[in-house]
Amino acid sequence: MRVYIPSTLRLLDDACHTGEFGPAPLTAYAVTPALREWYANGDDEELEYAAMAQAARASVGLLAADPGTARRRVVVAAEVSAVPPADGSVELGDAQLELHVVIPWRTLAAVHVDAAGAAPVVGKAADLWEAAQNGDDDAVFALDSCEAEDLLWYATQEIPDLLAAEGPRGGLRA
């Protein structure tokens, strides 16, 4: 099953050096029964995009928790054995699942990252993350504005070069 793991450049750098994403449990996003039911007319590609979009939104929350990392959303696509929840315990349209394993680097399929030019929009959303979670309209608008920014696709062999271009540990540049 293809899962989308929200991340940051700093967390991606850590995983690149350790060879895995962890520790478990990990929050990931995938085409769950709840997502499939919500997008009943969506094809597989649309469903995958919706799951990735939810992961990208969660990446903003990770950025809010780590103000020292570059303000770019990161979503890691990986192939794992996972069983999506089907017990009705999730909200309709939710793609979130909890993985109780670490994700080995070898299972990565690709990484999706904001272009450097998206940093002001994404940074503003990260700064207002908590207010958005509390329903503040301006903060929710800032978070929704991230969706207008396209995530760039990187093959797994391109990740070391991407991280090297960001500087030590995926941090902000001076």
C-alpha positions as CSV (number, residue, x, y, z in Angstrom):
1,M,0.0,0.0,0.0
2,R,1.3,3.5,-0.8
3,V,1.4,5.7,2.2
4,Y,2.2,9.4,2.5
5,I,4.3,10.4,5.6
6,P,4.3,14.1,6.6
7,S,7.8,15.3,7.2
8,T,10.2,18.2,7.2
9,L,13.6,18.6,5.6
10,R,15.2,18.1,9.0
11,L,13.3,14.9,9.6
12,L,14.0,13.7,6.0
13,D,17.7,14.4,6.7
14,D,17.5,12.3,9.9
15,A,15.9,9.4,8.1
16,C,18.4,9.6,5.2
17,H,21.2,9.2,7.8
18,T,19.6,6.5,9.9
19,G,18.0,4.6,7.1
20,E,14.5,4.7,8.4
21,F,11.5,6.8,9.5
22,G,10.6,6.3,13.1
23,P,10.1,5.7,15.9
24,A,6.7,4.0,15.8
25,P,3.9,4.8,15.9
26,L,4.0,7.0,12.8
27,T,1.2,9.0,11.4
28,A,0.7,8.4,7.7
29,Y,-2.0,9.0,5.1
30,A,-3.3,6.6,2.5
31,V,-6.4,5.7,0.5
32,T,-8.5,4.5,3.4
33,P,-12.0,3.2,3.2
34,A,-13.2,6.5,4.7
35,L,-11.4,8.4,2.0
36,R,-12.7,6.2,-0.8
37,E,-16.3,6.5,0.5
38,W,-16.0,10.3,0.7
39,Y,-14.6,10.5,-2.9
40,A,-17.0,7.9,-4.3
41,N,-16.6,9.2,-7.9
42,G,-12.8,9.7,-7.6
43,D,-10.4,7.5,-9.5
44,D,-7.3,6.0,-7.9
45,E,-5.1,9.0,-8.9
46,E,-7.5,11.5,-7.4
47,L,-7.7,9.5,-4.2
48,E,-3.9,9.2,-3.9
49,Y,-3.7,13.0,-4.5
50,A,-6.2,13.6,-1.7
51,A,-4.3,11.4,0.7
52,M,-1.0,13.2,-0.2
53,A,-2.8,16.6,0.3
54,Q,-3.8,15.6,3.8
55,A,-0.2,14.6,4.5
56,A,1.1,17.9,3.2
57,R,-1.3,19.7,5.5
58,A,0.0,17.7,8.5
59,S,3.6,18.6,7.4
60,V,2.7,22.2,8.3
61,G,2.0,21.1,11.8
62,L,5.5,19.5,12.0
63,L,7.0,22.8,10.8
64,A,5.1,24.7,13.5
65,A,6.7,22.4,16.1
66,D,10.2,23.0,14.7
67,P,10.7,26.6,13.9
68,G,14.4,26.0,13.1
69,T,13.7,24.0,9.9
70,A,13.2,25.3,6.4
71,R,9.6,26.4,5.8
72,R,8.9,23.8,3.1
73,R,6.3,21.0,3.4
74,V,7.7,17.5,2.8
75,V,5.7,14.4,2.0
76,V,7.4,11.0,1.8
77,A,5.8,8.4,-0.4
78,A,6.5,4.8,0.7
79,E,5.3,1.3,0.0
80,V,4.4,-0.5,3.2
81,S,2.2,-3.4,4.4
82,A,-0.6,-1.5,6.2
83,V,-4.2,-2.1,7.0
84,P,-6.4,1.0,6.8
85,P,-8.9,1.3,9.6
86,A,-12.3,0.0,8.5
87,D,-14.2,0.0,11.8
88,G,-15.9,3.4,11.3
89,S,-13.7,5.0,14.0
90,V,-12.5,7.6,11.5
91,E,-14.3,10.6,10.1
92,L,-15.6,10.3,6.5
93,G,-12.9,11.5,4.1
94,D,-10.0,10.9,6.5
95,A,-6.9,9.4,5.0
96,Q,-5.0,9.2,8.3
97,L,-3.6,6.0,9.7
98,E,-1.2,5.0,12.4
99,L,1.7,2.8,11.5
100,H,3.2,0.7,14.3
101,V,6.4,0.0,12.6
102,V,9.4,2.1,11.5
103,I,9.6,2.7,7.7
104,P,12.8,1.5,6.1
105,W,14.5,3.9,3.7
106,R,14.4,1.2,1.0
107,T,10.6,1.3,0.9
108,L,10.6,5.0,-0.2
109,A,9.1,5.6,-3.7
110,A,9.6,9.4,-3.9
111,V,9.6,12.6,-1.9
112,H,7.4,15.6,-2.6
113,V,8.7,19.0,-1.4
114,D,7.6,22.6,-1.8
115,A,9.7,24.8,-4.0
116,A,11.8,27.3,-2.2
117,G,9.5,30.1,-3.3
118,A,6.6,28.6,-1.3
119,A,8.5,29.3,2.0
120,P,6.7,32.6,2.8
121,V,3.2,31.1,2.4
122,V,4.1,27.8,4.2
123,G,5.9,29.7,6.9
124,K,2.9,31.9,7.6
125,A,0.7,28.8,7.8
126,A,3.2,27.2,10.2
127,D,3.3,30.3,12.4
128,L,-0.6,30.3,12.6
129,W,-0.9,26.5,12.9
130,E,-2.2,26.5,16.5
131,A,-4.7,29.3,15.8
132,A,-5.9,27.3,12.7
133,Q,-6.5,24.3,14.9
134,N,-8.7,26.5,17.1
135,G,-10.8,27.6,14.1
136,D,-9.4,31.2,13.6
137,D,-10.6,32.1,10.1
138,D,-7.5,34.1,9.1
139,A,-5.3,31.2,10.3
140,V,-7.4,28.6,8.4
141,F,-7.1,30.8,5.3
142,A,-3.3,30.9,5.7
143,L,-3.3,27.1,6.0
144,D,-5.6,26.6,3.0
145,S,-3.3,28.9,1.0
146,C,-0.6,26.3,1.1
147,E,-2.7,24.1,-1.2
148,A,-2.1,26.6,-4.0
149,E,1.6,25.7,-3.8
150,D,2.6,22.6,-5.9
151,L,4.8,20.0,-4.3
152,L,7.8,19.1,-6.4
153,W,8.6,15.4,-7.0
154,Y,12.0,14.0,-6.2
155,A,13.2,10.4,-7.0
156,T,14.8,8.7,-4.1
157,Q,18.3,9.0,-5.6
158,E,17.8,12.8,-5.7
159,I,17.2,13.1,-2.0
160,P,20.8,13.4,-0.9
161,D,21.4,16.3,-3.4
162,L,18.2,18.0,-2.2
163,L,19.3,17.8,1.4
164,A,22.8,19.0,0.6
165,A,21.4,22.0,-1.1
166,E,19.4,22.9,2.0
167,G,22.5,22.9,4.2
168,P,23.2,21.1,7.5
169,R,20.3,19.1,8.9
170,G,17.7,20.7,6.6
171,G,17.8,24.0,8.5
172,L,17.0,27.5,7.6
173,R,19.7,29.4,5.7
174,A,21.1,32.6,7.1
